[in-house]
Amino acid sequence: MAEVSSRKVLLAALLVPGSGHVWLGKASRGFMFLFFIVVFGWLSHKLMPATASIVGRNIGGIFVYGMSVIDAYRTAKLKELKK
């Protein structure tokens, strides 16, 4: 497998949720994050009041998305440091 730059993984993870993990060879982890983005986004959308902003109504999915980006970058950075 070719070397993957942590910056490229970060960009991929920011553009498409879970793609950074897939690029690192951890597809199941990426799909798990994608699944929970959808689940928690849907839950927060249903539980928040109608007067909440679009960000507030989808905060569950946004939070998991942020954690996914951080995890993909951290994993890529650790992989770079081991080499």
N, C-alpha and C positions, 0 to 999 in steps of 0.2 A: 504494500500500500504506500502511495506517495505521501510525502510529508505534507501536513496540513497546517497552515499558518493560523495562529489564534485570532488574528484580525479578520481573516476570511471566514472563520467559523462564527465569530461575533456578528459579522455582517449577514451571513446566512441565517443565523438564529433570529436576528432582528427582522429580517424580511419575511421569513416563513417559519412560524412556530414549529419546533421540533427538527428542522432541517439541519441545524448545527450538530445535533446528536447523531443524526443519520450519517452525516459526512464524517463523523469521528468513528463510525462503525458501531454505534450504540443505538441501533434503530428501535429496539424495543423501549428503551428509555425515552427516546424522542416521541414515539407514539403514545407512551404513557402520559407524558406531559401534555400532548395535544388532546388526549381524551379528557384529562382533568381541566384543561382550559375550557373545553366545551361544557363539561358538567358544572363546574363552579360558576362559569359565566351564565348559564341557564338558571342555576339556583339563585344567584344574586339578582338576576333580572326578575325572577318571579317573586322574590321576597322583599325587594326594595319598594318603597312607595312610588306611586306614579309621578309625584312631584320631583323626584330625584333626577339629577342630570344624567346624560348618557354614560358618563364615566362612572357615576355612582351606581347606576343600574347594572353595570357589567363589571364591577370592581373585583369580583371573585376570579373571573377569567383573566383580567388584566394582571392581578397579583401573581397567578400561576405562570402567566406569560413572562413576567419579569424574572421570576425565579428560574424559569427554563433558560432564559438568555444568560443569566449569571452562571448557571450550572454548566452550560455548554462552553462558555468562555473559560471558566475555571478548569474544566476537564482538558480543554485544548492547551491551556497554559501549562498545566502539570505535565501533559504529554511532551510539550516542548522542552521543559526543564529536565526531564529524565534523559533526554538525548544528549 
